[in-house]
Amino acid sequence: MSLGFGLGLTYTGEVDARLPNTFEIPSYLKVDAILQGLREIVGWENPCAKPNKCR
């Protein structure tokens, strides 16, 4: 069993939305996260992983 974790941060500053600069989109921070291996720890099971179970 293995457990993996990933985290990503993306910052974007203000952006002009149109060529004549009629309005701006404010800056924002996007956060992404992933946790792998949780299925094995919690006991979640994919029924389609077994033959003839997902038809």
PyMOL commands that place a pseudoatom at each C-alpha (Angstrom):
pseudoatom trace, name=CA, resn=MET, resi=1, chain=A, elem=C, hetatm=0, pos=[0.000, 0.000, 0.000]
pseudoatom trace, name=CA, resn=SER, resi=2, chain=A, elem=C, hetatm=0, pos=[1.264, 3.460, -0.831]
pseudoatom trace, name=CA, resn=LEU, resi=3, chain=A, elem=C, hetatm=0, pos=[-0.069, 6.888, -0.036]
pseudoatom trace, name=CA, resn=GLY, resi=4, chain=A, elem=C, hetatm=0, pos=[0.666, 9.960, -2.111]
pseudoatom trace, name=CA, resn=PHE, resi=5, chain=A, elem=C, hetatm=0, pos=[-0.183, 13.612, -1.685]
pseudoatom trace, name=CA, resn=GLY, resi=6, chain=A, elem=C, hetatm=0, pos=[0.227, 16.540, -4.045]
pseudoatom trace, name=CA, resn=LEU, resi=7, chain=A, elem=C, hetatm=0, pos=[-0.428, 20.250, -3.688]
pseudoatom trace, name=CA, resn=GLY, resi=8, chain=A, elem=C, hetatm=0, pos=[-0.271, 22.992, -6.277]
pseudoatom trace, name=CA, resn=LEU, resi=9, chain=A, elem=C, hetatm=0, pos=[-0.689, 26.752, -6.060]
pseudoatom trace, name=CA, resn=THR, resi=10, chain=A, elem=C, hetatm=0, pos=[-1.167, 29.069, -9.033]
pseudoatom trace, name=CA, resn=TYR, resi=11, chain=A, elem=C, hetatm=0, pos=[-1.281, 32.830, -8.652]
pseudoatom trace, name=CA, resn=THR, resi=12, chain=A, elem=C, hetatm=0, pos=[-2.589, 35.013, -11.475]
pseudoatom trace, name=CA, resn=GLY, resi=13, chain=A, elem=C, hetatm=0, pos=[-2.348, 38.788, -11.324]
pseudoatom trace, name=CA, resn=GLU, resi=14, chain=A, elem=C, hetatm=0, pos=[-4.850, 41.273, -12.742]
pseudoatom trace, name=CA, resn=VAL, resi=15, chain=A, elem=C, hetatm=0, pos=[-5.687, 40.723, -16.405]
pseudoatom trace, name=CA, resn=ASP, resi=16, chain=A, elem=C, hetatm=0, pos=[-7.253, 43.108, -18.913]
pseudoatom trace, name=CA, resn=ALA, resi=17, chain=A, elem=C, hetatm=0, pos=[-10.315, 41.373, -20.312]
pseudoatom trace, name=CA, resn=ARG, resi=18, chain=A, elem=C, hetatm=0, pos=[-10.689, 43.262, -23.630]
pseudoatom trace, name=CA, resn=LEU, resi=19, chain=A, elem=C, hetatm=0, pos=[-8.357, 44.992, -26.045]
pseudoatom trace, name=CA, resn=PRO, resi=20, chain=A, elem=C, hetatm=0, pos=[-9.595, 48.505, -25.257]
pseudoatom trace, name=CA, resn=ASN, resi=21, chain=A, elem=C, hetatm=0, pos=[-9.174, 47.603, -21.523]
pseudoatom trace, name=CA, resn=THR, resi=22, chain=A, elem=C, hetatm=0, pos=[-12.835, 48.097, -20.683]
pseudoatom trace, name=CA, resn=PHE, resi=23, chain=A, elem=C, hetatm=0, pos=[-12.575, 46.047, -17.490]
pseudoatom trace, name=CA, resn=GLU, resi=24, chain=A, elem=C, hetatm=0, pos=[-10.073, 44.004, -15.465]
pseudoatom trace, name=CA, resn=ILE, resi=25, chain=A, elem=C, hetatm=0, pos=[-10.289, 40.548, -13.983]
pseudoatom trace, name=CA, resn=PRO, resi=26, chain=A, elem=C, hetatm=0, pos=[-8.908, 40.772, -10.420]
pseudoatom trace, name=CA, resn=SER, resi=27, chain=A, elem=C, hetatm=0, pos=[-5.996, 38.629, -9.271]
pseudoatom trace, name=CA, resn=TYR, resi=28, chain=A, elem=C, hetatm=0, pos=[-6.727, 35.201, -7.823]
pseudoatom trace, name=CA, resn=LEU, resi=29, chain=A, elem=C, hetatm=0, pos=[-5.061, 32.175, -6.254]
pseudoatom trace, name=CA, resn=LYS, resi=30, chain=A, elem=C, hetatm=0, pos=[-5.961, 28.650, -7.376]
pseudoatom trace, name=CA, resn=VAL, resi=31, chain=A, elem=C, hetatm=0, pos=[-5.253, 25.695, -5.070]
pseudoatom trace, name=CA, resn=ASP, resi=32, chain=A, elem=C, hetatm=0, pos=[-5.145, 22.091, -6.326]
pseudoatom trace, name=CA, resn=ALA, resi=33, chain=A, elem=C, hetatm=0, pos=[-4.703, 19.025, -4.164]
pseudoatom trace, name=CA, resn=ILE, resi=34, chain=A, elem=C, hetatm=0, pos=[-4.693, 15.269, -4.674]
pseudoatom trace, name=CA, resn=LEU, resi=35, chain=A, elem=C, hetatm=0, pos=[-4.594, 12.354, -2.276]
pseudoatom trace, name=CA, resn=GLN, resi=36, chain=A, elem=C, hetatm=0, pos=[-3.735, 8.960, -3.743]
pseudoatom trace, name=CA, resn=GLY, resi=37, chain=A, elem=C, hetatm=0, pos=[-4.107, 5.604, -2.080]
pseudoatom trace, name=CA, resn=LEU, resi=38, chain=A, elem=C, hetatm=0, pos=[-7.086, 6.603, 0.063]
pseudoatom trace, name=CA, resn=ARG, resi=39, chain=A, elem=C, hetatm=0, pos=[-9.203, 3.860, -1.513]
pseudoatom trace, name=CA, resn=GLU, resi=40, chain=A, elem=C, hetatm=0, pos=[-6.958, 1.185, -0.004]
pseudoatom trace, name=CA, resn=ILE, resi=41, chain=A, elem=C, hetatm=0, pos=[-7.013, 2.762, 3.448]
pseudoatom trace, name=CA, resn=VAL, resi=42, chain=A, elem=C, hetatm=0, pos=[-10.775, 3.398, 3.604]
pseudoatom trace, name=CA, resn=GLY, resi=43, chain=A, elem=C, hetatm=0, pos=[-11.706, 0.190, 1.800]
pseudoatom trace, name=CA, resn=TRP, resi=44, chain=A, elem=C, hetatm=0, pos=[-13.404, 1.743, -1.223]
pseudoatom trace, name=CA, resn=GLU, resi=45, chain=A, elem=C, hetatm=0, pos=[-13.764, -0.690, -4.072]
pseudoatom trace, name=CA, resn=ASN, resi=46, chain=A, elem=C, hetatm=0, pos=[-14.285, -0.162, -7.797]
pseudoatom trace, name=CA, resn=PRO, resi=47, chain=A, elem=C, hetatm=0, pos=[-16.903, -2.735, -8.870]
pseudoatom trace, name=CA, resn=CYS, resi=48, chain=A, elem=C, hetatm=0, pos=[-15.747, -2.487, -12.505]
pseudoatom trace, name=CA, resn=ALA, resi=49, chain=A, elem=C, hetatm=0, pos=[-12.254, -3.684, -11.555]
pseudoatom trace, name=CA, resn=LYS, resi=50, chain=A, elem=C, hetatm=0, pos=[-13.573, -7.243, -11.193]
pseudoatom trace, name=CA, resn=PRO, resi=51, chain=A, elem=C, hetatm=0, pos=[-14.323, -9.307, -14.310]
pseudoatom trace, name=CA, resn=ASN, resi=52, chain=A, elem=C, hetatm=0, pos=[-17.967, -9.386, -15.446]
pseudoatom trace, name=CA, resn=LYS, resi=53, chain=A, elem=C, hetatm=0, pos=[-19.153, -6.999, -12.721]
pseudoatom trace, name=CA, resn=CYS, resi=54, chain=A, elem=C, hetatm=0, pos=[-19.662, -3.857, -14.785]
pseudoatom trace, name=CA, resn=ARG, resi=55, chain=A, elem=C, hetatm=0, pos=[-21.756, -4.939, -17.759]
for i in range(1, 55): cmd.bond("trace and resi %d" % i, "trace and resi %d" % (i + 1))
show_as sticks, trace
zoom trace
